[in-house]
Amino acid sequence: MTDKDKKLTALHEAGHAIAVKLISSTERVDRISIIPAGLAGGYTASRPDEDRAYTTKSQLLEEIVIALSGKAAEELVLNEVSTGASSDLKRANKIAHNMVAKYGMSENLGNMIVDTGSNEVFIGKDYAHTRNYSEETAAIIDNEVKKVIDSCYDKAKQILTENIDKLNKLADILLEKEKIEGDEFDRIMAE
């Protein structure tokens, strides 16, 4: 990994970790690493404080903010975004889509469920899959998902802007150590 890629990864992972620390009502940071793992340049591992059977709308919104905070950190510090956020974006969009189309968490659609979760099992069936809703409803879903994503991204940028010194400090420590355990991360954030 080049020094430029390490810096980008450190900022990205620091963004995730800070968002977990500052907004998650259910998770805590367990470890942050910029050591490549599989296709990922690094990772931020968090664990729940307790087991839960259900997830609330506010918890889903927190998950989206956390997923988008790596990209937000890149944009804020480097004035550039990378392809490193692609899996985060995919996850955030899936959560937002499910909130709108599957969980009845849309103001405009209300309790109307348009995604029943029935995945086609036959090859090619996916392409010919017929929707059980109109083009107008599809446009509402798209707009609602975009509204959720944009709002969460703005919140991620706001959180990191308010904590830009901690973001840069954490990224610098990650560049030096490559891995930070949860207890050390908590000490850094308390300073």
PLY file of the C-alpha trace (Angstrom):
ply
format ascii 1.0
element vertex 191
property float x
property float y
property float z
element edge 190
property int vertex1
property int vertex2
end_header
0.00 0.00 0.00
1.37 3.42 -0.91
1.71 6.16 1.73
-1.12 8.05 0.01
-3.38 4.99 0.21
-2.47 4.44 3.87
-3.36 8.06 4.68
-6.70 7.72 2.87
-7.44 4.44 4.66
-6.49 5.91 8.04
-8.84 8.87 7.53
-11.61 6.60 6.26
-11.42 4.22 9.22
-10.99 7.07 11.72
-14.21 8.56 10.30
-16.10 5.32 10.92
-14.72 4.96 14.45
-15.54 8.52 15.48
-19.09 8.16 14.16
-19.57 4.91 16.10
-18.28 6.57 19.28
-20.33 9.74 18.97
-23.69 8.60 17.61
-24.20 4.90 18.10
-26.67 4.05 20.82
-25.88 0.35 20.63
-22.26 -0.18 19.45
-18.76 0.46 20.72
-15.47 0.41 18.81
-13.54 -2.80 19.36
-10.59 -2.27 16.98
-9.49 -0.02 14.13
-6.94 -1.25 11.60
-5.38 0.00 8.38
-3.80 -3.38 7.73
-5.44 -4.67 4.53
-7.92 -7.51 5.11
-9.16 -9.25 1.99
-10.33 -6.61 -0.46
-10.66 -3.97 2.27
-7.80 -1.54 2.89
-8.65 -1.55 6.59
-11.56 -1.97 8.95
-13.31 -0.62 12.00
-14.73 -3.40 14.14
-17.49 -2.58 16.56
-19.61 -4.73 18.78
-23.03 -4.28 20.29
-23.41 -3.42 23.95
-26.25 -5.93 24.16
-28.13 -8.40 21.99
-31.26 -7.01 20.41
-34.21 -8.62 18.74
-35.40 -5.53 16.86
-33.81 -2.52 15.24
-35.45 0.90 15.46
-35.59 3.55 12.76
-33.12 5.74 14.67
-30.69 2.81 14.97
-30.92 2.18 11.22
-30.23 5.87 10.56
-27.18 5.63 12.88
-25.94 2.64 10.85
-26.22 4.66 7.65
-24.37 7.64 9.14
-21.61 5.33 10.36
-21.35 3.63 6.95
-21.07 7.00 5.19
-18.62 8.55 7.65
-15.56 7.00 6.00
-16.38 8.70 2.70
-17.22 11.92 4.54
-13.80 11.88 6.26
-12.06 11.49 2.90
-14.01 14.39 1.43
-13.49 16.71 4.41
-9.74 16.24 4.75
-8.57 15.34 1.24
-11.26 17.15 -0.80
-11.51 13.88 -2.70
-13.38 10.61 -2.39
-12.18 7.15 -3.38
-13.57 3.82 -4.47
-12.81 2.56 -0.96
-16.30 3.58 0.11
-18.13 1.39 -2.42
-19.13 -1.38 0.02
-20.11 1.25 2.60
-22.32 2.96 0.01
-23.88 -0.33 -0.99
-24.67 -1.11 2.65
-26.07 2.37 3.35
-28.27 2.28 0.25
-29.57 -1.19 1.10
-30.51 -0.12 4.64
-32.22 3.04 3.33
-34.09 1.10 0.64
-35.28 -1.47 3.18
-36.44 1.30 5.52
-38.54 2.82 2.74
-39.76 -0.25 0.84
-39.79 -3.01 3.43
-40.14 -1.62 6.95
-42.80 1.08 6.52
-40.43 3.84 7.68
-41.18 6.33 4.91
-43.27 9.43 5.51
-44.52 9.44 1.91
-45.30 5.73 1.61
-46.37 5.26 5.21
-47.29 1.67 5.95
-47.27 0.62 2.31
-44.82 -2.23 1.80
-43.59 -2.63 -1.77
-40.64 -4.97 -1.28
-41.80 -8.32 0.01
-38.27 -9.70 0.03
-39.12 -12.61 -2.25
-35.92 -13.21 -4.16
-36.28 -15.01 -7.45
-34.45 -18.33 -7.42
-34.34 -19.03 -11.14
-31.43 -17.79 -13.24
-32.51 -14.85 -15.35
-35.73 -14.42 -13.40
-34.20 -11.37 -11.73
-34.15 -9.51 -15.04
-37.76 -10.29 -15.83
-38.93 -9.67 -12.27
-42.18 -7.75 -12.27
-42.72 -5.10 -9.67
-45.91 -5.06 -7.71
-45.99 -1.25 -7.76
-46.20 1.60 -10.28
-43.54 3.82 -11.84
-44.83 6.65 -9.64
-44.27 4.55 -6.51
-40.80 3.58 -7.80
-39.98 7.29 -8.18
-41.20 7.96 -4.62
-39.01 5.12 -3.32
-35.98 6.49 -5.19
-36.59 9.99 -3.85
-37.13 8.77 -0.28
-33.97 6.62 -0.36
-31.96 9.57 -1.73
-33.38 11.85 0.95
-32.35 9.40 3.72
-28.86 8.89 2.25
-28.25 12.62 1.71
-29.47 13.51 5.19
-27.25 10.86 6.80
-24.24 11.93 4.74
-24.75 15.54 5.83
-24.91 14.36 9.45
-21.69 12.35 9.02
-19.92 15.41 7.61
-21.26 17.59 10.43
-20.05 15.17 13.13
-16.61 14.90 11.59
-16.33 18.65 10.94
-17.08 19.28 14.62
-14.39 16.73 15.53
-11.84 17.43 12.80
-8.93 17.61 15.25
-9.78 14.17 16.65
-10.20 12.81 13.12
-6.73 14.00 12.09
-5.12 12.88 15.36
-6.68 9.41 15.14
-5.62 9.07 11.49
-2.04 10.05 12.42
-1.94 7.47 15.22
-3.31 4.82 12.84
-0.59 5.68 10.32
2.00 5.18 13.03
0.60 2.06 14.74
-1.61 0.56 11.99
-3.97 -0.89 14.62
-5.73 0.58 17.66
-7.70 -1.44 20.20
-10.98 -0.17 21.62
-9.65 0.88 25.02
-6.86 2.96 23.47
-9.37 4.50 21.06
-11.58 5.50 24.02
-8.56 7.17 25.69
-7.72 9.09 22.50
-11.31 10.29 22.19
-11.38 11.37 25.86
-8.34 13.64 25.45
0 1
1 2
2 3
3 4
4 5
5 6
6 7
7 8
8 9
9 10
10 11
11 12
12 13
13 14
14 15
15 16
16 17
17 18
18 19
19 20
20 21
21 22
22 23
23 24
24 25
25 26
26 27
27 28
28 29
29 30
30 31
31 32
32 33
33 34
34 35
35 36
36 37
37 38
38 39
39 40
40 41
41 42
42 43
43 44
44 45
45 46
46 47
47 48
48 49
49 50
50 51
51 52
52 53
53 54
54 55
55 56
56 57
57 58
58 59
59 60
60 61
61 62
62 63
63 64
64 65
65 66
66 67
67 68
68 69
69 70
70 71
71 72
72 73
73 74
74 75
75 76
76 77
77 78
78 79
79 80
80 81
81 82
82 83
83 84
84 85
85 86
86 87
87 88
88 89
89 90
90 91
91 92
92 93
93 94
94 95
95 96
96 97
97 98
98 99
99 100
100 101
101 102
102 103
103 104
104 105
105 106
106 107
107 108
108 109
109 110
110 111
111 112
112 113
113 114
114 115
115 116
116 117
117 118
118 119
119 120
120 121
121 122
122 123
123 124
124 125
125 126
126 127
127 128
128 129
129 130
130 131
131 132
132 133
133 134
134 135
135 136
136 137
137 138
138 139
139 140
140 141
141 142
142 143
143 144
144 145
145 146
146 147
147 148
148 149
149 150
150 151
151 152
152 153
153 154
154 155
155 156
156 157
157 158
158 159
159 160
160 161
161 162
162 163
163 164
164 165
165 166
166 167
167 168
168 169
169 170
170 171
171 172
172 173
173 174
174 175
175 176
176 177
177 178
178 179
179 180
180 181
181 182
182 183
183 184
184 185
185 186
186 187
187 188
188 189
189 190
